[in-house]
Amino acid sequence: MKGIILAGGKGTRLYPMTIAVSKQLLPVYDKPMIYYPLSILLLAGIGEILIISTPEDTPLYKKLLGDGKSLGITIEYKVQDKPRGLADAFVLGADFIGDDDVCLILGDNIFYGQNITGILRNSIEKLNGATIFGYPVKNPREFGVVEFDDDNNVISIEEKPQFPKSNYVVPGLYFYDNKVVDIAKNIKPSERGEIEITAVNNEYLKMGKLKVTLMGRGIAWLDTGTPEGMLKASEFVEAVQSRQGFYMSCIEEIAWRQGFISANQLLKLGKNLKTTEYGRYIISIAEEALNK
């Protein structure tokens, strides 16, 4: 399975912060926002990743992450010259996807939880068509709401309904089989000129191939669409790290734990960041592993 991070858009809800820089390059506490969705793909065991962004921001992502070799993975890049909808990722990424299945995650989505790795791996193993996720919220009217039966088969998805049929909403994480490429290519643009991800999901729904995996207690999904959301997400990350001593979405640590790199490679990455608490954390993990 391959992974795509969609990190385009203008981030207008965060102006003036995002006038000159992509939202996904802004810090959420001690690391760039894009580290968080990247960590989810790594936890899922996905080592071939495509980052889609704007012409202006793509060089900055290349400067930040390079080709992924330092993490033992491969990272490619594709330019989206203007917003054309989430499902445009499958059109732009068709050559990258090839004959594989694919996971799409939005660059501003942050997930955290003890069982998140198990949820991701299980979704990949049981993929038969498409899998979306359902996250319980108090205010489902503000999101895309998913209705499902007792076997987690999706019955309907409605965008910002006045009368929600459940309190489960759809976050920006999706798993699809290879058919998604042809489906996306044949979707007619919506009134706003975009290839909507809902239209893709509805095609899988018509085929009876759309499942929902529920994220319940113990999983956090953080909103970073507003300044207040950014602040709360940063506070959440700081609280977890300072209280538990473990770092959230430390891509270097995750790459090592997933077997993409060795402890010696991890130590080298940590030494490159040794002037920071983040770097010293990586060094301590690597040294502990090497001294066993």
Secondary structure, 3 states (H helix, E strand, C coil): CEEEEECCCCCHHHCCCCCCCCHHHCEECCEECCHHHHHHHHHCCCCEEEEEECCCCHHHHHHHHCCCHHHCCEEEEEECCCCCCCCHHHHHCHHHHCCCCEEEEECCCEEEECCHHHHHHHHHHCCCCEEEEEEECCCHHHCEEEEECCCCEEEEEEECCCCCCCCEECCCEEEECCHHHHHHHCCCCCCCCCCCHHHHHHHHHHCCCEEEEECCCCEEEECCCCHHHHHHHHHHHHHHHHHHCCCCCCHHHHHHHCCCCCHHHHHHHHHCCCCCHHHHHHHHHHHHHHCC
